[in-house]
Amino acid sequence: MSAGTPLLGVEHLTMRFGGLLAIDDVSFEAADKKITAIIGPNGAGKTTVFNCLTGFYQPTIGRLTLHHPKGDFLLERIEGYRIAKDAGVARTFQNIRLFPRMTVLENLVLAQHNVLMRASRYTFAGLLGMKVYRDAEAKAVELARYWLDKVALTEQADWEAGNLPYGDQRRLEIARAMCIEPTILCLDEPAAGLNPRESAVLNELLLFIRDEHEIGLLLVEHDMSVVMGISDHIVVLDYGRKIADGTPDEVRRDPAVIRAYLGEEDDEELPPEVARDLDELR
Amino acid sequence: MAGETSADHTPIDAQELFKEAGATALVVFALCFSLVGFKTEDVPGGLDIITRFDDVLVATALAFIGRAALVLLRQGYPLPVLATALPVTILLIVLHFSDAVFSTDTAAVLKRFLPFGAPVIDWLVTILAAVFAIRAAIARQRAGSTMTTEEREKAMDRIGARVQRAARILGPLILGFAIILPFLPMADRRILDIAILVVTYIMLGWGLNIVVGLAGLLDLGYVAFYAVGAYSYALLAQHYDLGFWVCLPFAGLMAATAGIILGFPVLRLRGDYLAIVTLGFGEMIRIILLNWYEFTKGPDGLSGIPRPTFFGLPFTRSPPEGVETFHSFFNLAYSPTDRIIFLYYVILVMALATNLFTLRIRKLPVGRAWEALREDEIACRSLGINPRNTKLTAFSIGAMFGGFGGSFFATRQGFISPESFTFIESAVILAIVVLGGMGSQIGVVFAAILLIGLPEIFRELHQYRMLAFGAAMVLIMVWRPQGLLAHREPTLHLPERPPDAPRVAGAAK
């Protein structure tokens, strides 16, 4: 198991869609202040794990415990939006979900909705324009500006989010997730569709978040350069089962992983992208 | 698309032209043959069928010509279209106004040359011809190319942005006009009544804009809240003898409660499904009002609803003993328009309050959450925004303003019955919001003037009003689905950045 204090415990997670067993008894732990990656071939159930964690699916069986400074949260028991609001689980999406017709800044301020709601005394103080709300809004904008600087989007603060280039949208989504001041940040394929340069910038950003903001990161990823480069701990899934769990080095050498990515001694006719992944894996 | 210069050299594709125009003419003929071709008419001793095949033939021919013109425009031949459409337009206009130019007899003969002999339809034909002429002229100007959809969108967006920016000046101007309107010489009783009606719909439009424009929840049953507000006021006033101003907050509260009651079951629904359920809700309220006779007097309606008073001073000519009236208190001569003017200001203030509230709440977390919910509900959940509460607040606040509007309606009319709260009211209010541009406050004003004011002024066309209304909606949906003035202003900016810094990709480069 991983080093460091555990942040997220997944125990016997099983997810069944009708007759399809998408996840079969998967257990792992994600450590605090570390980057944990879930990898696996297509259809291995990575995103399903993610959706269970972030409240979009109700797991069939299993316990998902988040060790929050305020106490433990059982994620499978609480309502979808509360997972972000109370437990502080932030997530991004594989196919970016920004608010496209709202500005970049508004996207970031929206992530601070609950803080601002309280400050506006559930709208009443806000309607009267009271100082307590104006101060809170100024603070929210400052936090947004901090993250805008971090992801180099300050210049575009007033653009509609939908008009940003793809790579910028990805970074904005991460910044937005960070604006809820999470205890764990879950990233669903953050490098998908990025070019190598953007991918390197992303790696830096994730390491920055881990080291400076000291939160745990959990990512589902295909891109081996991201996974191997920055992960502290890797969980490998195949056909909904966990087949390996360890540091990048351990996983790289694990015969079960190689088999899963390769198929049984069937080297010859690999599709080129699989072969490339495999090379990086080795 | 047309647009290549080579289009001038390629011959007209006559086969395509005749095929398309022929097909259109065939469809029109098939539709018109029974619908227009036969008409039942009252004759002494029963009904008789008269035939109008001449009209069918004219319609078919016009459809053929119109389609042919479209095909020609598409193939890059604006000139023949222009050469036909322009003289036809001028000719038709001359025919329309022939009685002003020629003697009555000549005019009567000339008017016979109008294609249908029914003024509204003939005007429609004239307008269509004019549209063809204008389009052909524009196409000619642009060397045979017509504007692409994208160009038009961009142009309209620019106009939207400009109007929105102009709204800062235009808004106070319109407001100033609205304030002095009752004292203008042209403001007779009829104009004031129309103005009250328009402002009522502006207020309802602003209220519905919260639900539809900001939160993106398509509500086809808004009239239900209007009805709840109206009946709340009427019943409270009758049973507990309360005045308008006391009842107003209660009516709003009742409507807001109705909004929450509707909101709960439909929380999971989106789009079309939501629209259907809200439509049903609107009908349910109306049918309850119709059938709960002991409580609402059913189809008889409630009458004798008290009129609003000016701080306790009624607007009556001969008050009961010991009651001071508005005109006696201020030593004025009694004038029946005083009450109308007062009503006008009441609704104006209520509408402005709605507008201020909306503008303000849009910049608060709730308002932003509404817009975010319209954009992406799943992303909202992932950020810890409670979609249930957000939707419910939108529904209830929108409903509250509907309730206020309803109270005003009741006090203005003095009589309400379920007849006043039919689906068409919801449709009109929604049309105002959609036509104005979802979420645009100034758009609602223009759309309300357009949809309520103009049909009221042109009441003579009554049976064609709804036809024109439908046609306008279809055209908007085709040309500008996001509404006339859909342009969104950001709710906040980074400090020390001028608010009009470039905000779209193209402008920044």
HADDOCK unambig.tbl for C-alpha pairs under 7 A between the chains (distance, minus, plus):
assign (segid A and resid 80 and name CA) (segid B and resid 381 and name CA) 6.61 0.50 0.50
assign (segid A and resid 81 and name CA) (segid B and resid 381 and name CA) 4.62 0.50 0.50
assign (segid A and resid 81 and name CA) (segid B and resid 382 and name CA) 6.18 0.50 0.50
assign (segid A and resid 81 and name CA) (segid B and resid 384 and name CA) 4.46 0.50 0.50
assign (segid A and resid 81 and name CA) (segid B and resid 385 and name CA) 6.11 0.50 0.50
assign (segid A and resid 81 and name CA) (segid B and resid 386 and name CA) 5.84 0.50 0.50
assign (segid A and resid 82 and name CA) (segid B and resid 384 and name CA) 5.83 0.50 0.50
assign (segid A and resid 84 and name CA) (segid B and resid 382 and name CA) 6.04 0.50 0.50
assign (segid A and resid 84 and name CA) (segid B and resid 383 and name CA) 5.80 0.50 0.50
assign (segid A and resid 84 and name CA) (segid B and resid 384 and name CA) 4.57 0.50 0.50
assign (segid A and resid 85 and name CA) (segid B and resid 384 and name CA) 4.26 0.50 0.50
assign (segid A and resid 90 and name CA) (segid B and resid 382 and name CA) 6.60 0.50 0.50
assign (segid A and resid 90 and name CA) (segid B and resid 383 and name CA) 6.83 0.50 0.50
assign (segid A and resid 91 and name CA) (segid B and resid 382 and name CA) 6.38 0.50 0.50
assign (segid A and resid 97 and name CA) (segid B and resid 379 and name CA) 5.87 0.50 0.50
assign (segid A and resid 98 and name CA) (segid B and resid 379 and name CA) 6.91 0.50 0.50
assign (segid A and resid 99 and name CA) (segid B and resid 372 and name CA) 6.12 0.50 0.50
assign (segid A and resid 99 and name CA) (segid B and resid 375 and name CA) 5.39 0.50 0.50
assign (segid A and resid 99 and name CA) (segid B and resid 376 and name CA) 6.26 0.50 0.50
assign (segid A and resid 102 and name CA) (segid B and resid 490 and name CA) 6.95 0.50 0.50
assign (segid A and resid 103 and name CA) (segid B and resid 490 and name CA) 6.47 0.50 0.50
assign (segid A and resid 106 and name CA) (segid B and resid 492 and name CA) 6.98 0.50 0.50
assign (segid A and resid 110 and name CA) (segid B and resid 368 and name CA) 6.87 0.50 0.50
assign (segid A and resid 110 and name CA) (segid B and resid 369 and name CA) 6.83 0.50 0.50
assign (segid A and resid 111 and name CA) (segid B and resid 383 and name CA) 5.44 0.50 0.50
assign (segid A and resid 113 and name CA) (segid B and resid 365 and name CA) 5.90 0.50 0.50
assign (segid A and resid 113 and name CA) (segid B and resid 385 and name CA) 6.61 0.50 0.50
assign (segid A and resid 114 and name CA) (segid B and resid 385 and name CA) 6.99 0.50 0.50
assign (segid A and resid 116 and name CA) (segid B and resid 365 and name CA) 6.22 0.50 0.50
assign (segid A and resid 117 and name CA) (segid B and resid 365 and name CA) 5.96 0.50 0.50
assign (segid A and resid 123 and name CA) (segid B and resid 364 and name CA) 6.92 0.50 0.50
assign (segid A and resid 123 and name CA) (segid B and resid 366 and name CA) 6.97 0.50 0.50
assign (segid A and resid 126 and name CA) (segid B and resid 364 and name CA) 6.48 0.50 0.50
assign (segid A and resid 127 and name CA) (segid B and resid 360 and name CA) 6.61 0.50 0.50
assign (segid A and resid 127 and name CA) (segid B and resid 361 and name CA) 6.71 0.50 0.50
assign (segid A and resid 141 and name CA) (segid B and resid 494 and name CA) 6.83 0.50 0.50
assign (segid A and resid 158 and name CA) (segid B and resid 493 and name CA) 6.77 0.50 0.50
assign (segid A and resid 158 and name CA) (segid B and resid 503 and name CA) 5.02 0.50 0.50
assign (segid A and resid 159 and name CA) (segid B and resid 503 and name CA) 4.16 0.50 0.50
assign (segid A and resid 159 and name CA) (segid B and resid 504 and name CA) 5.32 0.50 0.50
assign (segid A and resid 160 and name CA) (segid B and resid 503 and name CA) 6.76 0.50 0.50
assign (segid A and resid 160 and name CA) (segid B and resid 504 and name CA) 6.61 0.50 0.50
assign (segid A and resid 163 and name CA) (segid B and resid 504 and name CA) 6.85 0.50 0.50
assign (segid A and resid 163 and name CA) (segid B and resid 505 and name CA) 6.20 0.50 0.50
assign (segid A and resid 180 and name CA) (segid B and resid 383 and name CA) 6.83 0.50 0.50
